[in-house]
Amino acid sequence: SRFQGLLFCTSSGVLNHGAKAYDVAISIADSLSTLRVEDASATMPSDKDMIDSLVRSYPGGFKQVNAFVTASIRGALHKARDAFEADFRVL
């Protein structure tokens, strides 16, 4: 598989690569504690049904997918924090 994880793109760059989008990182961090894939919505009800069915088919279902998404976001936030701290040390 060529899947390399989730990338979090902003107008300042990719958070996973240390983009300097601290405001976006803080906003994402605020949302992280309540993130639940099963609470997501879709424009088309059939899309929501299809996605939910696919998630349920994975080992661990929603619990495992939620853990994966949360870990991916946390990793991106750590990269953004590292970039911020590096910039701050230069001051």
C-alpha positions as CSV (number, residue, x, y, z in Angstrom):
1,S,0.0,0.0,0.0
2,R,1.2,3.5,-0.8
3,F,-0.9,5.1,2.0
4,Q,1.5,7.3,4.0
5,G,-1.0,8.6,6.6
6,L,-3.1,11.7,7.0
7,L,-1.6,15.1,5.9
8,F,-3.0,18.2,7.5
9,C,-2.7,21.0,4.9
10,T,-3.0,24.7,5.6
11,S,-2.5,27.9,3.6
12,S,0.9,28.0,5.3
13,G,1.9,24.4,4.4
14,V,1.5,20.9,5.8
15,L,1.4,20.7,9.6
16,N,3.0,17.2,9.5
17,H,6.0,18.8,7.9
18,G,6.3,21.6,10.4
19,A,4.2,24.3,8.7
20,K,4.1,27.5,10.6
21,A,0.3,27.6,11.1
22,Y,0.2,27.8,14.9
23,D,-3.3,29.2,15.0
24,V,-4.6,26.3,13.0
25,A,-2.7,23.9,15.2
26,I,-4.3,25.3,18.3
27,S,-7.7,25.2,16.8
28,I,-7.2,21.5,15.8
29,A,-5.9,20.7,19.3
30,D,-9.1,22.1,20.8
31,S,-11.2,19.8,18.6
32,L,-9.1,16.7,19.2
33,S,-10.6,15.9,22.6
34,T,-14.1,15.5,21.2
35,L,-13.3,14.0,17.8
36,R,-15.4,11.0,16.9
37,V,-15.6,9.7,13.3
38,E,-19.0,8.4,13.9
39,D,-20.3,11.9,14.5
40,A,-19.1,13.2,11.1
41,S,-21.6,14.2,8.5
42,A,-21.7,14.1,4.8
43,T,-23.7,16.1,2.2
44,M,-25.3,12.9,0.8
45,P,-26.8,10.5,3.3
46,S,-25.7,7.6,1.1
47,D,-22.1,8.8,1.5
48,K,-22.4,8.8,5.3
49,D,-23.9,5.3,5.2
50,M,-21.1,4.0,2.9
51,I,-18.3,5.5,5.1
52,D,-19.9,4.2,8.3
53,S,-20.2,0.8,6.8
54,L,-16.6,0.8,5.7
55,V,-15.3,1.9,9.1
56,R,-17.4,-0.8,10.8
57,S,-15.8,-3.4,8.5
58,Y,-12.3,-2.5,9.8
59,P,-10.9,-4.5,12.8
60,G,-11.8,-2.4,15.8
61,G,-14.4,-0.3,13.9
62,F,-15.0,3.2,15.0
63,K,-12.8,2.9,18.1
64,Q,-9.7,1.9,16.1
65,V,-10.3,4.5,13.3
66,N,-10.8,7.2,16.0
67,A,-7.5,6.2,17.6
68,F,-5.8,6.3,14.2
69,V,-7.1,9.7,13.4
70,T,-6.4,11.1,16.8
71,A,-2.8,9.8,16.7
72,S,-2.3,11.3,13.2
73,I,-3.5,14.7,14.4
74,R,-1.4,14.5,17.5
75,G,1.7,13.7,15.4
76,A,1.1,16.7,13.1
77,L,0.6,18.9,16.2
78,H,3.9,17.8,17.6
79,K,5.6,18.7,14.3
80,A,4.0,22.1,14.5
81,R,5.1,22.5,18.1
82,D,8.7,21.5,17.2
83,A,8.8,24.1,14.4
84,F,7.4,26.8,16.8
85,E,10.0,25.9,19.5
86,A,12.8,26.0,16.9
87,D,11.7,29.5,15.7
88,F,11.4,30.7,19.3
89,R,14.9,29.5,20.2
90,V,16.3,31.7,17.3
91,L,14.8,34.9,18.9
